[in-house]
């Protein structure tokens, strides 16, 4: 019968007469039976949420034929964020992750003498020659980074 006797397969909820309690307990049993799956789903959702809350990225790019007109471009939509000015880098870096290529960084050195002193705020240095990497490292060491 419903007393969990010798057959061992009897359901302890069989004798429950309170339909609301029975429904609640059956829901809990179903939840518990898939707890591992739900935990895995929650971890996947959490990782997805972290991706979705990533900081926006701004890439320093050249504008015009002479290449000395530089501006920050939003990585996601390609819109111009603002013209390049070394003095505004720390403030921009507080809101966005900053990226630059070696060729554009060389132009930034020419365009604004303050560029070397704000390199610590850049997160990504891409497509750089060994000499350009060495220059970045020297600049970072000079500001104790």
C-alpha positions in Angstrom: 0.0 0.0 0.0 0.9 3.6 0.6 3.0 3.0 3.7 6.3 2.4 1.9 6.3 -1.3 2.9 8.4 -4.2 1.7 8.1 -3.5 -2.0 10.2 -0.3 -1.4 8.7 1.3 -4.6 5.7 2.8 -2.9 5.4 6.6 -3.1 5.3 8.2 0.4 2.9 10.9 -1.1 0.3 8.3 -2.0 -1.6 8.7 1.3 -1.6 12.5 1.3 -5.1 13.9 1.1 -4.4 17.7 1.0 -4.3 18.3 -2.7 -2.5 21.7 -2.4 0.2 20.1 -0.3 0.4 17.2 -2.7 0.8 19.4 -5.7 3.5 21.5 -3.9 5.5 18.4 -2.9 5.3 16.9 -6.4 6.6 20.2 -7.8 9.4 20.2 -5.3 10.2 16.6 -6.2 10.4 17.5 -9.9 12.6 20.5 -9.2 14.9 18.4 -7.1 15.2 15.6 -9.7 16.5 18.2 -12.2 18.5 20.3 -9.8 21.8 19.4 -11.5 20.4 20.5 -14.9 19.0 23.7 -13.4 22.3 24.5 -11.7 24.1 24.0 -15.1 21.5 26.2 -16.8 22.0 28.9 -14.1 25.7 28.9 -14.6 25.3 29.2 -18.4 22.9 32.2 -17.9 25.3 33.8 -15.4 28.1 33.5 -17.9 25.9 34.9 -20.6 24.9 37.8 -18.4 28.6 38.6 -17.8 29.1 38.7 -21.5 26.2 41.0 -22.0 27.4 43.5 -19.4 30.9 43.9 -20.8 32.2 47.4 -21.0 32.0 49.0 -24.4 35.1 49.2 -26.5 36.5 52.2 -28.2 39.2 51.8 -30.9 41.5 54.7 -31.9 41.4 55.1 -35.7 42.8 57.6 -38.2 40.6 60.0 -40.1 41.6 61.6 -43.3 44.5 61.1 -45.7 47.2 62.7 -43.5 46.4 60.3 -40.7 46.9 62.9 -38.0 43.2 63.4 -37.4 42.5 60.7 -35.0 39.2 59.7 -33.3 37.8 57.0 -31.0 35.3 54.7 -32.8 32.7 52.5 -31.0 33.6 48.9 -31.7 30.0 47.7 -31.7 28.3 50.2 -34.1 31.3 52.1 -35.7 30.1 55.5 -34.6 32.6 58.2 -33.7 32.8 58.6 -30.0 35.1 61.7 -29.9 38.2 63.1 -31.4 41.5 61.9 -30.0 43.1 64.1 -27.3 45.5 62.5 -24.9 44.2 64.5 -22.0 40.7 63.0 -22.3 42.0 59.4 -22.3 41.7 58.7 -18.6 38.1 59.9 -18.5 37.2 57.8 -21.6 39.0 54.8 -20.1 36.7 55.1 -17.1 33.7 54.3 -19.3 35.2 52.1 -22.1 38.0 49.7 -22.8 40.5 51.3 -25.2 42.2 49.6 -28.1 44.8 50.7 -30.6 46.9 49.3 -33.4 50.6 49.9 -33.7 50.3 52.1 -36.8 47.6 54.3 -35.2 49.5 54.5 -32.0 52.6 55.8 -33.9 50.4 58.5 -35.4 49.0 59.3 -31.9 52.6 59.9 -30.7 53.0 62.4 -33.5 49.6 64.0 -33.0 49.7 64.5 -29.3 52.9 64.6 -27.1 50.8 63.4 -24.1 50.1 60.1 -25.6 53.0 58.3 -24.0 51.9 59.3 -20.6 48.4 57.9 -20.9 49.2 54.4 -22.4 48.4 52.8 -19.0 44.7 53.4 -19.8 44.8 51.4 -23.0 43.6 47.7 -22.6 44.4 46.3 -26.1 47.5 46.9 -28.2 47.1 45.1 -31.5 49.1 44.5 -34.7 52.3 45.9 -33.3 55.9 45.4 -34.5 58.5 44.3 -31.9 59.9 47.9 -31.8 56.4 49.3 -31.2 55.9 46.8 -28.4 59.2 47.9 -26.9 58.2 51.5 -27.0 54.9 50.7 -25.2 56.7 48.8 -22.5 59.2 51.6 -22.0 56.4 54.1 -21.7 54.5 51.9 -19.2 57.7 51.4 -17.1 58.3 55.2 -17.1 54.9 55.7 -15.3 55.6 52.7 -13.0 53.1 50.3 -14.6 
